[in-house]
């Protein structure tokens, strides 16, 4: 085991924190060079970047955050030639550490191995709104290219002064500045030793176009891959600083239960146990997990519980309690839907439902917290370290400059780690622990119960088509599940699209793909049904109503690779297609299933997906993201669903909550379209969106049974 001080380097008290406006870089330039040594640094002003993110579909469920103007240091070239990049994004399994290192290496002209990334540390990295919305590649790689280009220019200018020659005749690359006219060269390390400099990048973008990338655009192996596959990497759950206590929290028996009384005399008498009671918060910290759990078991508590609805009543509740149309949270309309329906040769009115599902991350929520001289440091897996810092500062009434949040590379999140829960709980216990660090790790049952869920929803669609299959009317209402991906990509003159907010039943928030998974399911299932009404091939019908060239490209590429339309070669065989776009990227999914009516079983045999997100930074990393999303999408499509009654989750374990297993994974083919003429977009979310409708459409093709509920549970519709 490493020494505690190695785990927690650099210690917060080793450098001076200065008072500054909210969301500014935590270190002054002088302090920055004290920590990272002499060299060249780029202190950048970010371009205006918005980060729209969907969280809970409540009053504050949709918000827009912008990076502040002055956001500090992004890049440092040290005296030894090491290049350090800084970004507030978290590495949660999406491999951005590698992609960001590639970006810097490509623009600066150095080997990837010489670039190290410091990520998601509120004391060391520039402010970032959070790791969500597929924003990392889209927003941070251009910023890192700008600052790397600025650093390259500074190196060129320094060499030009050294040799007394014009800078524009020099070349930077391969870790050095060269003069082609004389053959002279200076390594970046030499220039960094001789000059301590700082610069802001120019307003324009002097960066390489994707067509000229050398390092970016190639399948560079994952940075620190050996550490992960050999167990060397230390997650939040692995941290064990000297003197650490283990924390446990008293949880209510059901949602919204209130504590009436609590006799804690037995717990207070226990040796080496720290007991904290603060309003509705009760927790214990002890030298072992068992001791902390024993302290909580010794409490004599009484709760007041309230009757609550179950998963069997949720969809009627959502419709009954939704905002009326005149108060819809989002509304888009053009033309006349009534007029479009009047001229339609075929009409279709259908309702679709989506269940609550859990994020089920590999690593449950975990945090280590320590107070030292009035300053708080929290290590935890989170997608929003700066928001966690702000929460901690607010709750404990301390200045933000005295709170530091560090995010070790984290074992997945899928949108489920936006909130501060575990960090706040650990910090409360640590506050009472007399300077000793406290680690809190949620159990799997706690993760399934007290985290938040992808919201349930009801979606109603009313539509009309002309005799030739052209859409004439489209009316789309989403109740509760969210606005992301709600707008149709298909051309229709008469349409109304609305999102209706509903009071929360279960705690809900972001999930991979956000509400776009629900909205794509409803829309693409409905489009397939309309194709049947028009007696048209489902792909032909989509293309007939589609103008967007990028979406046409993924559909046409996928159709060719899949062999659409496929001829059936076995009884029970079915084929389905679905497509969509979101977060600046486009996807088309083709599915093959096999229905066995004798055994009431359905097998997904093959999934083929074509994905396009502009210029590709790391094709292997992108392919992993796409394939991972496809496999995860199987769960939400086929069987994942939270079951609850009277405020209790009844399937809060992997034994009862079904996620995809190895036997569920079909043959998978992921085709990536590399568009070097289009800026890179994120890829973490869009690939999941068309999985469920493609499978559902394939089931309809095989059985003529249309499934309109997620999860599909197709085997249940074969009985009888």
N, C-alpha and C positions, 0 to 999 in steps of 0.2 A: 504494500500500500504506500502511495506517495505521502510525503509529509504534508501536513495540513497547510503550511504556508505556500507550498507549490500549487495546491488546489486553488487557493484563493488569491494568487498573485495577479495583478498588483493590488496590494491592500489599499482601500480607499484613503486611509490616513496618511499615505505616503506622498500625496500631493495635495496642494492647496485648492480648495473649492472657492470660487469667487461668485458673489451675488451677480445675477444677470437676469434678463427678461425670460419669461417662460419659453421653454423649448429651444433655448440656445445651446450651443456646444458647451459641454461641462468644463472643458479645459481651456485656459488662456494659451496663447501661442508660446509664451515662455515656459509654462508648465508642460505643454505638449513636447517641446524639445528636451525638457528635462527627462521625460519618461522614455521617449523613443530615440533620443540621441540626435546628434548633429545630422544635417542632411538637407534635403529639399522637400518641402511640403507644399501642397496645394490647398488653400483655404478657399472654398468655393461658395458662390452664390447660386442657389438652384434656380432653374427656370420654374415657372408656375406649374405646379403639378397637383392635380386634384386626385383624391382617392375615395371614390364613392364606394361605400360598403354597406351591405345589408346585414343588420344584426337581428335582434328580435323585432317582430312586426308589431311593435308597440309604439307609444308616442315618440320615442327616440330611436326607432328602429332603422331609420335611414338618415344618414348624415354625410356631410361633405367636409373633408379635412384637407387643408392645404399646407404644404411645407412652408415654414417661415422663410423669410428672405435670406437672412444670414445664418448659415447652418454649419459652419466650422470646417474642420479638416477632413478631407476625403482620401488623401494619398500622401505617403511619405517614402522617400528613397533614402535609405540609411547609408552610413559610411562604409558598410560592408557590402553594399550593392543590393541588399534585401529590399524588396518593394512591399510596402504594407498598404493595403486598401482598407477603407473603413466604410461600413454601411450599417444602417439601423435595422436592416432586414434580418429575420431569424432563419436559420437552417433547420427545417423540420422534416427533412427527408426528400425534399424536391431538388436537391443537388445544386442550389444556387451558389454555394461556396465555390464550386468548380466553374460554373458559368461566369461568375463575376471575376474570378481570377483570370480566366481566358480573355475576358474583355480588356482588362488592364494590360495583360501580356501582349495582346495583339496590337493595341494602340501604342504602347511604349516600346515595343520591340525587345522583349525579354522572354526567357523561358517561363512557362507556367510554374515550374518548380521553385522559381525564385520569388514568387508572389505569395504572400500570405494575407488572408482576409481576417479582419477583426469585425465580427458581426454582433449586433443586438446587445450592446453594452451601453447603458445610458450615460456612463462616465466617459466613454472613449469614442463613441460613434455619433455621427450627426443624427439629429432628430428624424424620426420616421413615424408616420401615422400607424403603421402596422403591416404585417405580412399577410395580405389578403387580397382578394379581387384580381388575382393574376397580374399584380402590378410590378413585381420585382424586375423581371426582364424588360418590361415595357418602359419603366421609368428610371431604374437605377443603372442599367447598362449604358444608356445614352449619357447619363451624368458622369459615370466613371470614364467613359471615352473622352468627354470634354476635359476632365481634370487630368487624365493621363496625357492628353495632347498638350495641355498647358505645361505639365512637368517636362515633357519632351522639348518644348520650345525653350524653357528655362535652361535645360542642359545644353541645347544648341547655342544659346546666347553666351553661356559661360565659356564654352569651348571656343567660340568665335573671339571672345575677348582675350582668351589665353593665347590664341594664335594670331590675333590681330588680322582676322579675315572676315569677310561678310558671312553672316549666319546662314543666308539662303543657299550657300554653296556646300554646306555641310549636310551630312546624312546621319540620322539617329536610327539605330537598329542593332539587333544581336547584343544588346546590353552595353553598347558603346556609341560614341560620336566619332565619326570618321570624316576626314577631308580627302575626297577622291583625287584632288589635284596634287596633293603631296604624299598621300599614303599614311599620314599621321592619324592616330586614334587615341582616344581617352575613354577608359571604362566609366560607366555611370558612377561606380564606387569612388573613383578618383575625383570626379567632379563634385560628388556629394561631400567628400572629405574637405575639399578646398572651399566650399561655399555653403553657408547656411542661408537658405532662401525660402521665401514664401510668396505665393502668387495666387491671384484669382484668374480663372479662365476667361477668355474673351467672350463677348456676348454672342458672337456667331459660332457656328459649329464646324471647327476645322478638323473633322474626324473622318476616318476612312469609311467609304461606302461598303456595304456588305460584299459587293463584288470583288473588293480588294482585301478581304479578310484573309489572314494566313493561319493564325492560331484559333480564333473564333471560327465557328462553322465546322470544326473537326471534332471527332469523338475522343476528346481528352478523357482519360480515366478519372474516376471520382477522387478528389483530393481527400487524403487521409482514409482511403478505402480500407487499407489493412487494419487500421485501428478499429473500424466498425466490425469487420468480419471476424476478427480474432478476439473481440471482447475487450479491447484495450480502451475504447472510448468510454468516457465517464459521463453518464447522463445525470440529471438532477438526483435521481434515486440512488446513484452510486456515491455521491459525495458524503464523506464522513470526516469532517474537521474535528480537531482535538476538542474533547470535552462536550461533544454533541449530545443533545437529548432528543428523544423521539416523541413526536406529538400525535395526539389523537383528539378528535372532536366529537362531542355529544350531538348526535343527529336526532331530529324529531322522528316520531313513528310514521308521520305522513306529511304531505305538503300542507303548509299553512297552519300546522298545529302550533299552539302556543303553550309555553311553559307556565304552569300554575304554581308549582312549588318544587324546591330542590333542597334536600338535606345532604350537605357535602361534608359532614363531620368526619366520616370514616376516611374519605379521600384525603382530607387535610392531615390526618394522623399518619398517613403512609410516609415512609422514609424516602427522601430524595425525589419526591413528586412535587411538581409545580402545578398548582391548580389555578385556572383563570376563569372567573365568571364576570362577564362584562355585558350587561343587557341581555340580549337573547343568545349571546355567545358563551358556551361552556366548553372548556378543553383542558387536557392534561398533558404534561410533558414529563418524561422520566428517562432514566438511563437505558431502558429497554422498551420495546414495543409492548411486550406482555405486561410490564408494570403500568404503562400508560393506559392500556385497555382495562386492567384490573381496577385502576382508580375510577374510571368511568362506570364500570359495572357496580362499584360500591355506592354510587349516588342513588339516593331515594327520590325519584322524580315522578311528578304527575303532569300529564298533558291534557289539553283540551283540543279535541279533534273535530273537524267539520265534515259533514257529508259532501261528497264531490262526485262529478259525473265520471263515467268510465269511457274506455275506448269504443264501446258499443254505441255510445250516444254522441260521440264527438262531432260527426258530420252534420247531424240535425242541429246541434248547438251552434255550430259555426254559421250556418245559414240564418238561424233565428236571431243571432246576436250581431250580425254584420252591419256595418254602416250602410245606410241607403245610398242609392246612386248619386243623389245630389251632394252627398258628403264623401264620395269616394276619394281615397287617398291619392290615387292616380287615375286620370281619365284622358283618353285620347280619342278623338272622333273626327270623322270626315264623311261627307256625303250623307246619304240617308239609308240606314239599315232597312227600314220598312220598305223603302222604294226598291232596294236591291233584292229583298225577299219577294216582293211582288212580281218582279220580272224573272225570278228563278224558275228553272225547269225542275230542279230537285232541291229539297230543303232537308236540313238535318239539325235536330235539337238534342244535345246530349250533355250528360253530367259526368264528371270524373272526380275521383277522390284520391287523396294522398295521405298515408299514415305518418304519424310521428316515427322518426327513426333516430338511433343513437350514433354518435361519431365512432365509438369503439376504437380509440387510438391504441397502438401497441403500448405506449407508455402512458399510464394514468397521470392525472395531475399530481405534481410533486414540487416541493420547494424547500430550500434551506434558508433560514433567516438568522441574522446576527446583528445585534446592536453594539456599537463601540463608540464611546464618548459622544453619545447623542446622535450618532450617524447610523443609518440602517442600510445593510446590504442584503439583497435577496437574490438567490440563484434559483431560477425556475424555468420550466418550459412554457413559453407563452408566445403568442403571435404579436403581442402589442406591449413590448417592454416599457415604452414611454408612457403609455396609458396606465400601466400597472404602477409605475413610479408616481404618477400624478395621484392615483388613488391612495397609495400608501402615505404620501405627503399630506393629503387632505385628511385622511382618517386619523393619523397620529399627530396632526397639527405641527408638522415640522416643514422646514423649507425644502423645496425640491433639490436644492444643491446638496442636501444632507441625505439623500436617498439614492441608492444605486441599484439598478436591476441588471443582472447578467443572465443571459440565456445560453446555457450549454446547447450544443446541437441536440435537437429534441426528437424523440421517437414518435413522430407524426402528430397531426392535429386535425386536419380536414375541416378547418373552420371552427373547431370546438374549443380552442384555447385563447379566446379573446379576453376573457374576464380574469379578475385578480384573485379569485377564491383562495387557492392554496397558498399564495404568497401572503395574503392578508392574514390567514389563519396562522401560518407559521410565525409571522411577525408579531402577532398578538401574544403568542406563547413565549416567543423569544424576549419580548419586552419585560416579561415577568421572570425571566430565567437568569437575571443578573449577569448579562454579558455572554452567557453560553449560547452557542448556536443551537437552533432547533430545526429538525427535519420533519416534514410532514409528507406522507405519501398516501394518497387516496387508495382505498381498496377498489377492486373492480366493481363491487356492488355500489360503492359511493359514486364511482364514475358514471355508472349507468343510471343512478338515481338523482344525484344532486348537481350534475352538469346540466347543460341545456341540450335541447333536441332540435333536429330539423323540424320545422312546424308542419302540422297536419294542414290539409286544405281541401276546399271544394272548388272545382272549376267548372263553370257552365259555358257552353259554346253553342251558339245558334248561327247557322250559315246557310248560304244558298249558292247554287251554281247554275250556269246556263246549260243549254243542251250540248254545247261543245266542250263542256268541262271547265270553262272560265269561272272563277269566283265572282259572284255578284254581291254578296253580303257576308259580313263577318262580325259577330258580336261575342266578346270574350270577357268573362267575369271571373276573377280570382278572389276567393274568400280566404284570407288569413295566411296563405303560404308564402306570399311575397311578390314583388314586382320584377325581379331580375328575369330577363328573357321573356317578358310578357308580350312584347310587340311582335306581330307576325312579319316574317320576311317575305311573305307572298303578296303579290300585287292584287289589291282589291279596292275598288273605288269607294265602297260604302262600308264603313267599319266603326265600331265602338270597342274600346279596350279599357277595362276598369279593374282597379285593385281595391278591395274592400277590407278595411281593418276590422279585426275582431279582438275583444279582450282576451288576454292569455288564459289558457287552461293549464298547460304545462309550460315550464320555462323553455323558451324557444330562442333560436339564434341562427347564426351562419352555419352552413354546411357546404361541403364541396359542391360547387355549382349553384349554391344558393337556391332560390326559387325557380331558377331556370330548369332544373330537373323536373319539377312539377309542370311548369308551363310548356316545356317541350313535349312531355308525355301527353298532355291533353291535346296540344295542337297537332302533333304528328300522328297520334291515334285518330283524331278527327279527320285529318287529311286523307288517311288511308280509307276511312269509311266513306268519305266523299268520292274517292276514286272508284269505289265499288258502285255507288249510286250512278256514276257517270259511265260505268262499264269500261273503265280505262285502266291500263297498267298503272300501279302506284307511282313508279318512277316517272313515267310519261306525264301523269297528272301533275306531279310536283313541278317538273320542268316547264310545263305549259303555263303555270301560274307564277313563275319565278323570273325575276329580272337581274338579281344580284349575281355578277359573273363569278365571284369567288365561291359562292355556294353552289352554283352550277358546276364549277370545276371539281369540287370534292365529290359531288354526286356522280358526275360522268366518269371520273377516274375510278371511283369505287365500283360502279356498274361494270366497267370493263374488266377490272381485276376479279370481281366476284362471278362474272359471267351472267349478269342479269340481262334478260329474264332467264332463270334457270328452269330446266325441265325436271320434273320430279322423277326420281328413280326408285323410290321406296314408299310404301304405305305409311301415312302419318307424317310425311315430310312437309315442311313449310318454310317459306322464305319471307323475310320482312326487311323493310328499309325505313330509315328515319334520318333527318338532317336538321341542322340548325347553326346558329352563330351566337357568340357572346364573347365579351371581353376582347374584341378585336380578332378573334379566331373563328374558324369554320370547321364543321365536322359533318361527316356522313357515315352512318353505320349500317352494315348489312348483316343480317342474322340468318342462320339456318338452324332449325330445330327438328326434333323427331318426337312424335307423339305415339306412345304405346297405350292404346285404349284397354288392352287386356290387363295391364298392370297399373293402369291409371298413373302413368309416369310421363314426364316431359323432360327431354334432354336437350340442352343447348349444344349443338354440335360444332358450330363455327361462328365466330364474330370477325368481321373484317371492317376496319375503320380507316377512313382517310381523314387526315388532319392537316390543317394549314394555319400557321400562326405567323406568317411573314417570314423574315430571314431567321434561319435556325442557328442558334449559337452553339449548341452541343447536341448532335443528332442522337447519340446514345442516351444521354440524359433525358432528352425529349421523348424518345421511344419508351423509356422506362416509365415516364409520367403518363403517357397515353395508355400503355398496357395496364399499369396500376389502376388508372381510372376505370378502364373497361372491366377489370375484375371486381373492383369495388362496386361498380354499377350493377353487377349481377345480384348483389345482396338486396339493394333497394328495389330492384325490378322483381325479384322472385319471392323473397321471404322475409326481409327485415321489417319489423313492426314492433313498436313499443306497446305493451299491454298494461293497462292501469285501471284501477278502480278505487274510489274513496281515498285518493291522494297517495296511493301506494303503487309502485312499479312491481308487477308480478313476474317479469322475466328479466331480472337485473343481473344475470350471469350469462357467460358464454354457453353454459349448458342448456339454457332455455332461450337465449337470444341468438338467432341463427345468422351467421355471417358466411360469406363464401368459403368453401373448403377446397382442397386440392381436387377432389372428385367433381366439383362443380365447374371447374375451369375448362372451357372448350378449346378447340384449336383457335388460336388468335393470330390475326395478321394486322399489323399496323403499318399503314403507308403514309409517309410524311411528304408533303409538298413543300419544297424549300423555295420561298419567294424572296429572293435577294433584292427585289425592287420594292419591297414593302417593309416598313419598320417592324422589328420583332415585337410580338405580343406575348402575353403569358400563356401557359399551357396547363396549369394545374387544375382547371375546372371544366372547361368546355368539353373535353373528351368523354366525360361521364353522361352528358345530357341526352344523347340519343340512344343509349343502350336499352332502357326500358321500353320505349315505343317500338324499337326495331324488333325486340323479342315478342312483344304483344302482337304486333302486326304479322309476324311469322306464325304465331299460334292461330290467329284468325285465318291465315292462308291455309293452314293445315286442317282446321276443324270447322270453319265458318262460325266460330264463337268469338264475339268481340268482348275483350276484357277492358274494363274502364276503371279499375281500382288498383292502386299500388299499396302493397305488393300484389303482383298479378296472381300468384298461387295457382298457376294454370291447372295443376293436377286435381284441384278441388272441383273444377268444372267438367271433369271427365266422368265423375261418379254418376251412376244411374243411367 
